[in-house]
Amino acid sequence: MGRTPTPVTTPESLTFHSDVTVELVKSAASDADVLFAARVSTAGEQSLDELKKDPERSKGLINYLMRDRHGSPFEHNSMTFFISAPIFVFREFMRHRVGWSYNEESGRYRELQPVFYVPGESRKLVQQGRPGKYVFTEGTPAQHATVRGTLEESYEQAYAAYQKLLAEGVAREVARSVLPVGLYSSMYATCNARSLMHFLGLRTQHELAKVPSFPQREIEMVGEKMEAEWARLMPLTHAAFNANGRVAP
C-alpha cells in the first residue's frame, strides 16, 4: 500500500506518525499455484496443465481445500513485504514463526532515526473490564491531548539521551537501550498464503470470522494492508478464506 502520510516534524527534529507503511516489494503468488499443488495428488505430471488454465474454472476446488483444511497447497507461493511500524508491533509480529522469514533494521549497525508513534484521533484509548474480557472505548479530547503530549515529551527525552551517549562514543548497540518501543523500525517479511491466513485470523477483527480475535489495533493496521495486497494477487483464495470463516487451513 502507499507510504505513510507527510510527517509532522518538531523543532527538535523528531518525527511523529500515527500510521504504518506496508509495501509489497516482490511476489510469486496466484490462485493457479494452489491448483497445480493440489492436483498433483491425482494427476501427477498432468497437474502442470493447471498453470495454463483459468483458475476461475476451479474455484470450487479452492473452496473445498479451504473448507476441509487441506492446507499444504496454499504454501506454494511467496510474498515479500516492506513494513515500517513501531517496534512494539514487530515484537508481536515475530510471534508468527512458521512460514515466515524476517530481516529487520539493526540498531547495532546504524544510528536509529527519530521517528516515533503517536496514536491518531481514531485510536480507542480506554480499556474497560478485566483481562481476557475487556473492551476498548473512545478517549476524550483531553485524554488524546495528554497521550500525545506525554509521548512526545518522553520521546524527546529518550532520543536526546541516545544522542548524548553516541556523542560520548558509546557503541550504538548500548546507546539504543534508552529508546522506547514506540520508535519506528523497518523490516522485510516474507510469507506464503497459508502463513498469512494464520496471521490474519489472529491479528485482524472481521465480521466473517468464525473465531473472534482481539488484536492490538496497530498490528491490525499492518494486517489490513497486507491483506489488501494478497487479495489482489489471489482473489479466489482470499474469497474462500472469507467464505469459510477466516480460519487458516
Backbone hydrogen bonds in HBPLUS format (Angstrom, degrees):
<---DONOR---> <-ACCEPTOR-->    atom                        ^
c    i                          cat <-CA-CA->   ^        H-A-AA   ^      H-
h    n   atom  resd res      DA  || num        DHA   H-A  angle D-A-AA Bond
n    s   type  num  typ     dist DA aas  dist angle  dist       angle   num
A0016-PHE N   A0008-VAL O   3.37 MM   8  5.98 159.1  2.42 154.0 158.8     1
A0010-THR N   A0014-LEU O   3.00 MM   4  5.49 159.6  2.04 156.1 161.2     2
A0013-SER N   A0010-THR O   2.84 MM   3  5.22 157.1  1.90 120.0 122.2     3
A0015-THR N   A0114-PRO O   2.83 MM  99  6.13 163.8  1.86 163.6 168.6     4
A0116-PHE N   A0015-THR O   2.78 MM 101  6.17 163.7  1.81 161.4 165.0     5
A0017-HIS N   A0116-PHE O   2.87 MM  99  6.20 160.3  1.90 162.5 168.9     6
A0118-VAL N   A0017-HIS O   2.87 MM 101  5.97 163.1  1.90 161.0 163.7     7
A0021-THR N   A0084-SER O   2.99 MM  63  4.95 168.9  2.00 146.5 150.2     8
A0084-SER N   A0021-THR O   2.97 MM  63  4.95 157.5  2.02 134.9 139.9     9
A0023-GLU N   A0082-PHE O   2.87 MM  59  5.08 157.5  1.92 148.9 155.4    10
A0082-PHE N   A0023-GLU O   2.73 MM  59  5.08 161.2  1.77 152.6 158.5    11
A0025-VAL N   A0080-THR O   2.92 MM  55  5.84 148.3  2.02 150.0 160.1    12
A0080-THR N   A0026-LYS O   2.84 MM  54  5.18 166.5  1.86 162.0 158.5    13
A0028-ALA N   A0078-SER O   2.82 MM  50  5.17 163.0  1.85 154.0 154.4    14
A0078-SER N   A0028-ALA O   3.02 MM  50  5.17 151.5  2.10 118.4 127.2    15
A0033-ASP N   A0030-SER O   3.10 MM   3  5.51 143.9  2.23 106.9 116.2    16
A0034-VAL N   A0031-ASP O   3.08 MM   3  5.48 133.7  2.31 106.7 117.7    17
A0036-PHE N   A0032-ALA O   3.08 MM   4  6.36 169.2  2.09 163.8 162.8    18
A0037-ALA N   A0033-ASP O   3.42 MM   4  6.32 157.4  2.48 134.6 140.9    19
A0038-ALA N   A0034-VAL O   3.03 MM   4  6.18 149.0  2.13 142.9 151.5    20
A0039-ARG N   A0035-LEU O   2.91 MM   4  6.02 163.5  1.94 154.1 158.5    21
A0041-SER N   A0038-ALA O   3.38 MM   3  6.19 160.0  2.43 116.0 120.3    22
A0042-THR N   A0039-ARG O   3.17 MM   3  5.65 138.9  2.35 109.8 118.2    23
A0043-ALA N   A0039-ARG O   2.74 MM   4  5.67 153.0  1.81 160.5 170.0    24
A0044-GLY N   A0040-VAL O   3.19 MM   4  4.41 147.7  2.30 110.6 113.0    25
A0046-GLN N   A0043-ALA O   3.04 MM   3  5.26 145.1  2.17 141.1 133.6    26
A0047-SER N   A0044-GLY O   3.05 MM   3  5.76 163.7  2.08 118.6 123.9    27
A0048-LEU N   A0045-GLU O   3.22 MM   3  5.95 169.2  2.23 117.2 120.3    28
A0049-ASP N   A0046-GLN O   3.06 MM   3  5.80 163.3  2.09 118.0 122.8    29
A0050-GLU N   A0047-SER O   3.05 MM   3  5.73 160.3  2.09 117.5 122.9    30
A0051-LEU N   A0048-LEU O   3.13 MM   3  5.81 157.3  2.19 116.1 121.7    31
A0052-LYS N   A0049-ASP O   3.02 MM   3  5.65 156.5  2.08 116.6 123.1    32
A0053-LYS N   A0050-GLU O   3.29 MM   3  5.15 157.7  2.34  99.3 105.9    33
A0057-ARG N   A0054-ASP O   3.17 MM   3  6.05 153.3  2.24 125.5 129.4    34
A0058-SER N   A0055-PRO O   2.86 MM   3  5.39 155.9  1.92 117.1 125.1    35
A0059-LYS N   A0056-GLU O   3.38 MM   3  5.29 161.5  2.42 110.6 107.5    36
A0061-LEU N   A0058-SER O   3.01 MM   3  5.43 131.4  2.26 107.6 119.3    37
A0062-ILE N   A0058-SER O   3.35 MM   4  6.83 156.2  2.41 149.0 155.0    38
A0063-ASN N   A0059-LYS O   2.98 MM   4  6.24 158.2  2.03 147.2 152.9    39
A0064-TYR N   A0060-GLY O   2.93 MM   4  6.14 153.2  2.00 142.0 149.6    40
A0065-LEU N   A0061-LEU O   2.91 MM   4  6.17 164.4  1.93 155.9 158.9    41
A0066-MET N   A0062-ILE O   3.03 MM   4  6.24 156.7  2.08 147.2 153.5    42
A0067-ARG N   A0063-ASN O   2.79 MM   4  5.94 165.8  1.81 153.3 157.7    43
A0068-ASP N   A0064-TYR O   2.90 MM   4  5.98 169.7  1.91 156.5 158.7    44
A0070-HIS N   A0065-LEU O   2.88 MM   5  4.93 160.1  1.92 144.4 150.0    45
A0069-ARG N   A0066-MET O   3.30 MM   3  5.00 155.7  2.36  96.1 102.9    46
A0074-PHE N   A0071-GLY O   2.99 MM   3  5.77 156.2  2.05 127.3 134.2    47
A0075-GLU N   A0072-SER O   2.99 MM   3  5.39 164.2  2.02 122.5 124.1    48
A0194-ARG N   A0074-PHE O   3.29 MM 120  5.27 138.1  2.47 129.0 127.6    49
A0079-MET N   A0191-CYS O   2.92 MM 112  5.53 147.5  2.02 161.1 167.7    50
A0191-CYS N   A0079-MET O   2.96 MM 112  5.53 154.1  2.03 152.2 159.6    51
A0081-PHE N   A0189-ALA O   2.83 MM 108  5.25 167.5  1.85 148.7 151.6    52
A0189-ALA N   A0081-PHE O   2.90 MM 108  5.25 156.5  1.96 147.9 155.7    53
A0083-ILE N   A0187-MET O   2.88 MM 104  5.45 165.8  1.90 163.1 167.0    54
A0187-MET N   A0083-ILE O   2.92 MM 104  5.45 149.3  2.01 150.5 160.0    55
A0085-ALA N   A0185-SER O   3.14 MM 100  5.80 148.0  2.25 149.9 159.5    56
A0185-SER N   A0085-ALA O   2.90 MM 100  5.80 166.5  1.92 157.4 154.8    57
A0089-VAL N   A0086-PRO O   2.95 MM   3  5.52 142.0  2.10 114.5 124.8    58
A0087-ILE N   A0183-LEU O   2.85 MM  96  5.90 145.5  1.97 159.6 163.7    59
A0090-PHE N   A0087-ILE O   3.00 MM   3  5.16 114.4  2.45  99.4 115.0    60
A0091-ARG N   A0087-ILE O   3.05 MM   4  6.41 148.3  2.15 153.1 162.4    61
A0088-PHE N   A0181-VAL O   3.14 MM  93  5.20 147.1  2.26 145.8 139.1    62
A0092-GLU N   A0089-VAL O   3.19 MM   3  5.34 126.3  2.49  98.8 111.5    63
A0093-PHE N   A0089-VAL O   2.85 MM   4  6.08 156.8  1.90 148.0 155.9    64
A0094-MET N   A0090-PHE O   2.98 MM   4  6.08 158.3  2.03 151.1 152.9    65
A0095-ARG N   A0092-GLU O   3.07 MM   3  5.54 162.0  2.10 115.6 118.9    66
A0096-HIS N   A0093-PHE O   2.97 MM   3  5.93 167.3  1.98 125.3 129.6    67
A0101-SER N   A0190-THR O   2.95 MM  89  5.13 141.5  2.10 143.0 150.9    68
A0190-THR N   A0101-SER O   2.93 MM  89  5.13 161.8  1.97 147.0 152.9    69
A0103-ASN N   A0188-TYR O   3.10 MM  85  5.39 145.9  2.23 148.8 154.4    70
A0188-TYR N   A0103-ASN O   2.93 MM  85  5.39 154.5  1.99 147.8 154.2    71
A0105-GLU N   A0186-SER O   2.82 MM  81  5.51 165.2  1.84 170.3 168.4    72
A0110-ARG N   A0106-SER O   3.26 MM   4  6.38 134.2  2.49 143.7 154.1    73
A0115-VAL N   A0113-GLN O   2.87 MM   2  5.78 136.3  2.06 108.4  95.0    74
A0184-TYR N   A0115-VAL O   2.87 MM  69  5.63 165.4  1.89 154.4 152.6    75
A0117-TYR N   A0182-GLY O   2.84 MM  65  5.15 146.3  1.95 138.8 150.0    76
A0123-ARG N   A0120-GLY O   3.11 MM   3  5.51 161.3  2.15 113.2 119.1    77
A0126-VAL N   A0137-THR O   3.16 MM  11  5.17 162.2  2.19 152.5 150.4    78
A0137-THR N   A0126-VAL O   2.82 MM  11  5.17 153.9  1.88 144.5 153.4    79
A0128-GLN N   A0135-VAL O   2.84 MM   7  5.40 167.9  1.85 164.5 168.6    80
A0135-VAL N   A0128-GLN O   2.81 MM   7  5.40 150.2  1.90 152.1 161.4    81
A0133-LYS N   A0130-ARG O   2.84 MM   3  5.40 156.2  1.90 140.9 144.8    82
A0143-GLN N   A0140-THR O   3.03 MM   3  5.10 116.1  2.45  98.3 113.7    83
A0144-HIS N   A0140-THR O   2.98 MM   4  6.31 162.4  2.01 159.5 164.1    84
A0145-ALA N   A0141-PRO O   2.97 MM   4  6.16 156.4  2.02 144.6 151.1    85
A0146-THR N   A0142-ALA O   2.92 MM   4  6.15 153.7  1.99 145.4 152.8    86
A0147-VAL N   A0143-GLN O   2.84 MM   4  6.08 163.8  1.87 154.3 158.3    87
A0148-ARG N   A0144-HIS O   2.96 MM   4  6.12 171.0  1.96 151.4 154.1    88
A0149-GLY N   A0145-ALA O   2.92 MM   4  6.00 168.4  1.94 148.3 152.2    89
A0150-THR N   A0146-THR O   2.84 MM   4  5.85 164.7  1.87 150.6 155.4    90
A0151-LEU N   A0147-VAL O   2.93 MM   4  5.97 167.1  1.94 151.8 155.9    91
A0152-GLU N   A0148-ARG O   2.94 MM   4  6.04 168.2  1.96 152.7 156.6    92
A0153-GLU N   A0149-GLY O   3.04 MM   4  6.13 159.9  2.08 144.2 149.8    93
A0154-SER N   A0150-THR O   2.95 MM   4  6.12 161.9  1.99 148.6 154.0    94
A0155-TYR N   A0151-LEU O   2.79 MM   4  5.98 165.0  1.81 158.1 162.2    95
A0156-GLU N   A0152-GLU O   2.96 MM   4  6.10 159.0  2.01 147.0 152.5    96
A0157-GLN N   A0153-GLU O   3.09 MM   4  6.34 159.3  2.13 148.7 153.6    97
A0158-ALA N   A0154-SER O   2.91 MM   4  6.12 163.9  1.94 153.2 158.1    98
A0159-TYR N   A0155-TYR O   2.86 MM   4  6.01 165.9  1.88 154.1 157.8    99
A0160-ALA N   A0156-GLU O   3.02 MM   4  6.07 150.5  2.11 139.8 148.1   100
A0161-ALA N   A0157-GLN O   2.99 MM   4  6.22 152.0  2.07 145.1 152.5   101
A0162-TYR N   A0158-ALA O   2.96 MM   4  6.25 152.3  2.04 145.0 152.9   102
A0163-GLN N   A0159-TYR O   2.93 MM   4  6.15 161.1  1.96 148.0 152.2   103
A0164-LYS N   A0160-ALA O   2.93 MM   4  6.12 149.5  2.02 142.4 151.2   104
A0165-LEU N   A0161-ALA O   3.02 MM   4  6.28 159.3  2.06 149.8 154.0   105
A0166-LEU N   A0162-TYR O   3.04 MM   4  6.32 160.9  2.08 150.4 155.7   106
A0167-ALA N   A0163-GLN O   2.90 MM   4  6.07 155.2  1.96 145.2 152.2   107
A0168-GLU N   A0164-LYS O   3.06 MM   4  6.31 134.5  2.27 139.9 151.7   108
A0168-GLU N   A0165-LEU O   3.15 MM   3  5.10 130.0  2.41  93.3 106.6   109
A0170-VAL N   A0165-LEU O   2.99 MM   5  5.38 155.3  2.05 159.6 151.7   110
A0169-GLY N   A0166-LEU O   2.97 MM   3  5.16 158.0  2.02 107.5 113.0   111
A0174-VAL N   A0171-ALA O   3.01 MM   3  5.40 144.9  2.13 109.1 119.3   112
A0175-ALA N   A0171-ALA O   2.90 MM   4  6.15 172.0  1.90 162.5 164.8   113
A0176-ARG N   A0172-ARG O   3.03 MM   4  5.97 155.2  2.09 150.0 153.6   114
A0177-SER N   A0174-VAL O   3.08 MM   3  5.78 164.6  2.10 120.3 125.2   115
A0178-VAL N   A0175-ALA O   3.33 MM   3  6.39 173.0  2.34 129.9 129.6   116
A0179-LEU N   A0176-ARG O   3.03 MM   3  5.51 164.3  2.06 118.3 123.4   117
A0183-LEU N   A0180-PRO O   3.24 MM   3  5.94 163.8  2.27 117.4 119.6   118
A0196-LEU N   A0192-ASN O   2.93 MM   4  6.12 155.6  1.99 155.0 163.0   119
A0197-MET N   A0193-ALA O   2.87 MM   4  6.03 153.9  1.94 145.5 152.1   120
A0198-HIS N   A0194-ARG O   3.12 MM   4  6.42 154.6  2.19 146.4 152.8   121
A0199-PHE N   A0195-SER O   3.07 MM   4  6.31 156.6  2.12 142.5 148.8   122
A0200-LEU N   A0196-LEU O   2.84 MM   4  6.12 163.9  1.86 156.0 159.8   123
A0201-GLY N   A0197-MET O   2.88 MM   4  6.02 152.4  1.96 146.9 154.2   124
A0202-LEU N   A0199-PHE O   3.14 MM   3  5.43 134.9  2.36 102.1 113.7   125
A0203-ARG N   A0199-PHE O   2.81 MM   4  5.85 153.4  1.88 155.1 164.2   126
A0209-ALA N   A0206-HIS O   3.14 MM   3  5.45 165.2  2.17 113.0 117.6   127
A0210-LYS N   A0245-GLY O   2.93 MM  35  4.61 163.0  1.96 124.3 123.3   128
A0220-GLU N   A0216-GLN O   3.17 MM   4  6.39 151.0  2.26 150.7 159.1   129
A0221-MET N   A0217-ARG O   2.93 MM   4  6.23 144.2  2.06 149.1 158.1   130
A0223-GLY N   A0219-ILE O   2.98 MM   4  6.28 162.2  2.01 146.6 151.5   131
A0224-GLU N   A0220-GLU O   2.83 MM   4  6.06 157.7  1.88 156.1 160.6   132
A0225-LYS N   A0221-MET O   3.35 MM   4  6.54 155.0  2.41 140.5 145.8   133
A0226-MET N   A0222-VAL O   2.99 MM   4  6.29 155.8  2.05 154.5 161.9   134
A0227-GLU N   A0223-GLY O   2.86 MM   4  6.00 159.7  1.91 150.4 156.4   135
A0228-ALA N   A0224-GLU O   3.13 MM   4  6.32 151.5  2.21 140.1 146.6   136
A0229-GLU N   A0225-LYS O   3.41 MM   4  6.66 154.0  2.48 140.1 145.3   137
A0230-TRP N   A0226-MET O   3.01 MM   4  6.30 164.6  2.04 155.5 159.9   138
A0231-ALA N   A0227-GLU O   2.82 MM   4  5.96 162.8  1.85 156.3 160.5   139
A0232-ARG N   A0228-ALA O   3.35 MM   4  6.49 143.1  2.50 134.3 142.4   140
A0233-LEU N   A0229-GLU O   3.24 MM   4  6.58 147.8  2.35 144.1 152.5   141
A0233-LEU N   A0230-TRP O   3.03 MM   3  5.10 119.1  2.42  97.4 112.6   142
A0234-MET N   A0230-TRP O   2.85 MM   4  6.01 165.1  1.88 165.2 168.7   143
A0238-HIS N   A0234-MET O   2.92 MM   4  6.10 162.4  1.95 158.8 164.5   144
A0239-ALA N   A0235-PRO O   2.94 MM   4  6.05 155.0  2.01 140.7 147.3   145
A0240-ALA N   A0236-LEU O   3.00 MM   4  6.21 154.0  2.07 143.1 149.9   146
A0241-PHE N   A0237-THR O   2.93 MM   4  6.16 150.9  2.02 146.7 154.9   147
A0242-ASN N   A0238-HIS O   3.10 MM   4  6.42 158.3  2.15 149.6 154.0   148
A0243-ALA N   A0239-ALA O   2.87 MM   4  6.05 158.8  1.92 147.2 154.0   149
A0244-ASN N   A0240-ALA O   3.04 MM   4  6.07 134.1  2.26 141.6 150.7   150
A0246-ARG N   A0241-PHE O   2.76 MM   5  4.93 145.8  1.88 165.8 158.3   151
A0245-GLY N   A0242-ASN O   3.32 MM   3  5.51 146.5  2.44 118.2 113.1   152
